Amino acid sequence: MSTNKKKLLVLTPRLPYPVIGGDKLRIYHLCKALSRQYSLTLLSLCETREETDCELPDDGVFDRVERVFLSKVRSYLNTLLALPTRTPLQVAYYRSRAFASAVERILPSCDGVVVHLVRCAEYVRNSDKPRVLEMTDAISLNYSRVKQLKNARGLKSRVLSLEAKRLGDYERTIVNDFDLSVLVSQTDKDYLFSRSRADNVMVCSNGVDLSGLTYLVRSMASRVLIFIGDMRTVQNEDMCHFFAEEVLPLLRKRADYRFKIVGSISPALAERFRAYDGVEVTGRVASVADASMEGAIGVCPMRIGAGVQNKILEYMALGLPVVATSLGYEGLGAKSEHDLLIAETPQEFAERIEWLTANEALAVEMARRARAFVEQEHEWGQMVAPLLGKLDQLLG
């Protein structure tokens, strides 16, 4: 461990390994950039014994890693106890005395702390160390959109209403207890702070690690439609149900289209998706590039959620022409009809996909422009440079 580097403690509510899924990708690549200038200690909550005991890659990002087990039973109890209070339920979900003790033990030897998501903000809210809150999304915006969706699966509207209000209030006030807070898009910042200046809140968009995402010129002949995402999130599950139920049947009436879901998924949910005609499910994979090799088009039928979508950046890097909702490419900066196609209804999705399939040369040209776009506008080093500058100022 280098002794001349300043030391940062990084708190995460979930172990960022394996590095698949939007929130894991973001904090990992932020830390990868930080590790070039700082010595990082990772303190992470884990909800399974497998996570607390698994071997981690020797990637040089963290000089030290500590993990604290927090059972789902304890988290559910935390949530129930928070119902009569004003505490956001997901903040309560991640409460752990053992984690708080670990923070108290480690933080005095560090020069500052980076907190990933508001879920861990309470642990250092009253610390006198320089504090950065990496919020990523305005989660209350995400929840308010879920609430508006009539057919959101497995969600109780009253609970969502309660949580959206609590989270909005919490997100707007918690930034006052941090030296710097970071959001992924101007849309998220405007939603939370349209009525205040919020000078200590900055926008740092998502990037893409091009080293593991090889660009391929795609053939539309395979008619394989790719979806990349962690299927343990509400918005990703909703997207895939919507596509499998309402879009794919329209396409399969015309040709042998297949819908391939790439990413972590529970066995029970995987079986539900495999029951749809024409749907394939990979589960967790070592390489999204390899799993997407036969793909023709990348889809992002996002109807709920907030923030810049890593999956679209990955599609673009891989050479997959993209069809997404306007919500899906919110905050991305890409040009509709130039870098990707926009669709809102099942019929529009089917029409855009059929157009790409019938016009392969134009589809490939669009994908080429999209790859150039992510290279120029969303490379991780470029994305995190302003944040690194701010952090340098904070730590003197």
N, C-alpha and C positions, 0 to 999 in steps of 0.2 A: 504494500500500500504506500503510495506516495505521501510523504510527510509535508510537502509544501503546498498541497492542495487544500482548499477550504472544504469543510465537511458539511454535507447536507443529509438530513433525515427525510426519507420519502415514505409517506403513509398511504397505503392503498386498502380499500375495503375488500378487494379480491386479489389473489395472487396473479400477477401479470403473465405468468407462464401456464400453458404454451401460448405463444403470441399470436392468437387468432381471435378475431372479434374486435369491434370498433373501439371500446374503451381500453382494452388491453393493448391494442396497437398504439393508441395515442400516448398512453403514459409510458409505454416501453420506449418509443422513439424519442419522446421528450427526455427520458432518462439517458438514453444512449448518447444524445447530444450533450446533456449536462455532464456526463462522465468524462468527457474530454477535458473539462476544466475543474471539476469537483470530484471529491471522493464521496460516493453515495452509499448510504446504509438503507436498505429496504426493510420496512416493517409492514407485514401484510397479514390481514385476517384470512383464515381458511375455513371453509364450511365442511370439509371432509378430511378424514385422517389421511387419505391418499394424497391430498394436496400438501398437508403438513410434512409428510415423509418423503415425497417424490424427489428424485435427483434433479437438480437444476443445471442448465447448460453453463459451461465455463465460457461465457461470452464477454467477460471483462466489463460489463455495465455496472454491476454492484460489487463493492469491495466486501460487503457484509450483508447477509440476509437473515432476518429472523421472522418466524411465522407463529401466529397465535391461532389456536383452534377455537372456533365459535360454532357450536352446534346449531342446526336449524330449529331444534326444540327450544333452545334458549332464545334464539332470534324471534320465534313466534311469540314466546312469552313476553319478550321486550315490547313487541308490537301491541299486544293486548293491553299491557300496562300503560301504554302511551295513548290509548284511545280517548280517555277522559281529559287529556292535557292538550296543549297547543303544539307539542313537538311533532314534526313530520314523522310519519310512521317509518319511513325508510332510514331516517336518522336513528330512531329508536332501535330498529332492526339490527344495526351494527354496533350496539353498545356492548362493551366488554371490559370488565374490571382488569382482566389479565393484560389486555391491550393497553389500557390506560397506565398500568404499572410499568409496562415495557417502554412506553413513551417517556414517562418520568425518569426512568433509568438511563435511557439512551440520549435524550435531547440535550442535557447539559454539556455533553462533550461535542456537540455539533454547533456549527456557525449559523444554521438556518434550517427551515423545514419546508418541504413541498407536500401539500395535501392533495390527494386525488379525489375529487368529487366531494360534495357537501356532506356526504355520509360520514366522513372522518373529521369534519371541521371542528367538532366540539372538543376533540382531544388536545388541541393546541390553541383554542380560542383565546385563552387568557395568558398565553406565554409571552415573555418579553423578547424572544428571539425573532429575527426577521421571518415573516410567514408569507407563503404564496399558496393561494387556493386555486387549484386547477379544476374549475367547475365543469369543463367541457360544454355540456348543454344547459340551457334553462330547462330543468326537468319539469318545472311547473307548466311550461308551454307544452311539452310533450303530453303531460297528464290532461291538460285542458282539451287537447285534440282527441285523446283517447275517449274522454267523457262524451265528446260530441258524436262519436261513431256509434250508431245504434246497435250494430251487431258485433261490437268488440267482445271477444270470447273470454269467458271465465272471469269477467270483471264486473264488480258491483258499482253501479253508477253513483250511489250515495257515498261509497268509500272514496271513489275517484274525486268527487266534488270536494270532499273533506280534505283529501291529500293535496289536491291542486291548490287550494286556498292556503293551506298551511305551508306548503313548499314555496309558493310565491312570496309570502311574507318572510319566510326564513331566508330565501335566496337574496332578497333585497336588503336584508339587515346584516347578514353574516359577513358581507364584504367589508363592513365597517370595522371588523375585528381582524382584518388581514391587511398587510402592506400592499399586496397586489393580488388581484383575482383575474382569472383568464377564462374567456368563453370562446367557442369554436367559430361563431359567425356573428356578423352585425345584426342579423335578425334576432338572435338570442339576446344580445345586449339591448337592442331597442325594446324588446318585449319587457324586460325587467326594469330598465332604467330610462324609459322614455321621458319621465318627468323629473329626472335628476341628472346631474353631470356625470357622476360616477367616474371621477378622474383616476381612481385607482383600479379601474377595470379595463382590461385590454382584450382585443380580439386576436387570436392566434389560430388560423385555420388548420385543418388536417392536411397532412402530407402523405406521400406514398413512397415506400422503399422500393425503388426500381430494380435493385440488385437481384431480388428474388422473383421478379415478375417479367418474364421474357416476352417480348412483343412477337406475336405470330400473325401472319396474314391469314385470315379466316376464310373457310369455305362455308357458304350458306347451305350447302347440300346436306349437311348432317342434321339440320333443323333441331339441334340441341340448344335449349334455352337455359342459361346458367343463372343461378342465384347463389351468391356468397354471403353468408351471415351466420351469426350465433343464434341458433333457434331457441335459445332459452329466454329471449327477449320478446315482449308482447308485440312490438312493432314488426319484427321479422316473421313471427308466427302468423300475424294478421296478413302480411303481404303475401305469404305463400299460400294460405288458405284462399285468399281472394283470387290469386292467379290460377291455382289448381282447379277451383270451382267454377270460375266465371270466364276466364280468358282461354285456358288450355282447351276446354271442350270446343270452343269456336274454331280454334286452329286445327284441332284433330279431325274436324269435319272436312277439312280441305287437304290435309297431308299428314304424314306421320311425324308430327312434332313431339318432342319429349322435353320435360321440365326437370332439370337436375339441381337438387338442393345440396350445396356444399357447406358444411360447417357442423359444429357441435350440436347434438340433439339427444333428447332422452329416448330410450328404446320405445316407450309407449307412443310418443309423438311420431317417431320414425315410422312405426307401423300404421298409424293413422294416415300419414302422407303416402305411404306405399300403396294404400288401398285406392287412391285416386288413379284413374286410367292415365298412363303415360308419365307418371312421376317416378323419379329415381332419387334416392337419398344416400349420401355417402357417409354421414357422420363425421366425426373429427378426422382431419387429414393432415399429413405432414406438410403438404404443399398444395396451396389452392391453385397454383399454376398448373401442376400436373393433373389435378382433379378436373380442371377446366379445359384440358387439351383438346377435346373433341367439340367444344362449344362453338356455336355460331354467333349467338347474340347474348348479351348480358341484360337482365331485367331488374328494375327497382320499382315495383308497384306500390310505393310507400303511401299510406293513407293516414298514418298517425306517427307522431314523433317530432323530433327537432334536431337541428345540427347538420353539419356536413357529413355526407354518407361515404365512408371509406370504400364500400363495395363499388360505387360508381368510379372512384379513382382507380381501384384495382381492375375493373373491367377495361377502362381506358388504357391502362398500362399494358394489359395483356393483349390488346388489339381486338377486343370484343366490342362491336357496335352496341350502343346503349339505347334502351327504351326505358324511360322513367316518368314518374308523375312530376308535376311542377314542384310538389312538396319534397320529392326525393332529391331534386338537384338544387334546392334552396341553399343559397350562400356559397355555391360552388364557383360561380363566376364563368361557367361554360356558356356557350351560345347555342340556343335551340336551333335545330335544323342545320347547324354547322358542325358542332362537336357531338351532338346527341339528338335523339328524337323525344318529344314529350307526348304523353298520352294520359288521359284521365279515366275514361270509361273502358269496360271490357272490349267493346267494339273498336275503340280507338287503338288499344293495345294490339288487337288482332290485325288491324289494318296496317299499323306501322311495322309490325314484325313481318307481315306478308310482303310489304313493299321492300324491306331490306333483303328478304329472301329472293325476290324477283329481280332485284337490281344489285347484284353482287359487287360489281365494280364501284358503284357509288357507296355501297356499304363499307367496302374496304378503304375507300378514300376518306370517308367520315371517321373511321377508326384510326387512320393515320394522323388526321388532324387532332383527334382526341389524345393520342399518345404524345404528340408535340405539346399539347396544352398542359398535360400533367408534368411533363419535363420542365416546362418553362415557369409554371405557376404553382405547382404543388409538391416540389421536392422537399423532403423533410428539413434539410439543412437551411433552406431558404425560409421555411415556415417558422422555425423556432428561433431564428437569429434575433428578431426584436425582443423576444422573451428573455433570451440569454443576456442581452444588453441591459434590460431592466433589472434582472437578477444581480448582475455585476454591480450595478449602482446600489442596490439594496445592501449587498454584503461588503460594500466599500472596497 
